[in-house]
Amino acid sequence: MSVLDWFKDSAPESHSQAPIVERAAQLALYEKDWCPYCERVKSVIKELGLHIQLCDIGQPEHLQALMQGGGQRMVPCLRIESEPGQYFWLYESADIIAYLRLHASVLK
């Protein structure tokens, strides 16, 4: 959900379409150091006590994986591995945070 979606009556909730996983090891956050939205997501990850792999897109292999898998260069992006080799790419910090808060008890 983008900031503009907050003002709509029927804003789509991308996090509700994301698959539910059982372990934080099935998640990876694609991020960049200078990104304030990434910092916001990382602070929630820390608050919830989750251990999620961080992938800095400043490293070419992480940028390439994000572009090939998610199709966008935008960060933050949460990669959710529902089954081995099956990925769902969740963009937008608000959606990522909502997903993590909703499933935190399962992910610990």
C-alpha positions in Angstrom: 0.0 0.0 0.0 1.4 3.4 -1.0 0.8 6.6 0.9 -1.7 7.6 -1.8 -3.7 4.4 -1.1 -4.3 5.5 2.5 -6.6 8.1 1.1 -8.7 5.7 -0.9 -11.7 3.9 0.5 -10.7 0.5 -0.9 -6.9 0.4 -0.8 -5.5 -2.9 -1.8 -3.6 -4.8 1.0 -0.7 -6.5 -0.7 0.4 -8.1 2.5 -2.9 -10.0 2.7 -2.0 -11.7 -0.6 1.4 -12.8 0.6 1.9 -16.4 1.6 2.2 -17.3 5.2 5.5 -18.9 6.2 6.6 -20.7 9.3 10.2 -19.4 9.8 11.9 -16.1 9.5 14.6 -18.0 7.6 12.1 -18.0 4.7 12.3 -14.2 4.5 14.9 -11.8 3.1 14.7 -8.0 3.1 16.2 -6.2 0.1 17.3 -2.8 1.3 19.7 0.1 0.9 21.6 1.9 3.8 20.4 5.4 2.9 16.7 4.4 2.5 14.5 5.8 5.3 11.7 3.3 4.5 14.2 0.5 4.8 15.3 1.8 8.2 11.7 1.9 9.3 11.2 -1.8 8.4 14.5 -2.8 10.0 13.5 -1.1 13.2 10.2 -3.1 13.3 12.2 -6.3 12.6 14.4 -5.5 15.6 11.4 -4.6 17.7 9.7 -7.9 16.9 13.0 -9.8 17.6 13.0 -11.4 14.2 16.2 -12.6 12.5 15.7 -11.9 8.8 18.4 -12.0 6.1 19.3 -8.5 4.9 20.3 -8.1 1.2 21.9 -4.7 0.4 21.2 -3.9 -3.2 24.5 -2.0 -3.3 25.9 -5.5 -3.9 25.5 -6.5 -7.5 24.3 -10.0 -6.8 21.5 -8.7 -4.5 20.4 -6.1 -7.0 20.3 -8.7 -9.8 18.2 -11.1 -7.7 15.8 -8.3 -6.8 15.4 -7.2 -10.4 15.0 -10.7 -11.8 12.7 -11.9 -9.0 10.7 -8.8 -8.1 10.9 -6.9 -11.3 11.6 -3.6 -9.7 14.6 -1.8 -8.2 12.5 -0.4 -5.4 13.4 -1.0 -1.8 12.4 -2.1 0.8 11.2 -5.4 -0.6 10.5 -8.5 1.4 11.2 -11.8 -0.4 9.0 -14.5 1.0 9.9 -18.1 0.1 6.7 -20.1 0.4 8.2 -23.3 -1.0 11.8 -24.1 -2.1 12.4 -21.8 -5.2 8.9 -20.2 -5.0 9.1 -16.6 -4.1 6.6 -13.8 -3.4 8.0 -10.2 -3.6 6.3 -7.8 -1.2 7.0 -4.1 -1.8 6.1 -1.0 0.2 7.3 -0.5 3.8 3.8 -0.3 5.2 2.8 -3.6 3.7 6.0 -5.3 4.8 5.5 -4.0 8.4 1.9 -5.1 8.4 2.9 -8.6 7.2 5.6 -8.9 9.8 3.4 -7.7 12.7 0.6 -10.0 11.6 2.8 -13.1 11.4 5.5 -12.3 14.0 4.4 -14.9 16.5 4.7 -17.7 13.9 8.1 -16.4 12.6 10.0 -16.4 15.9 
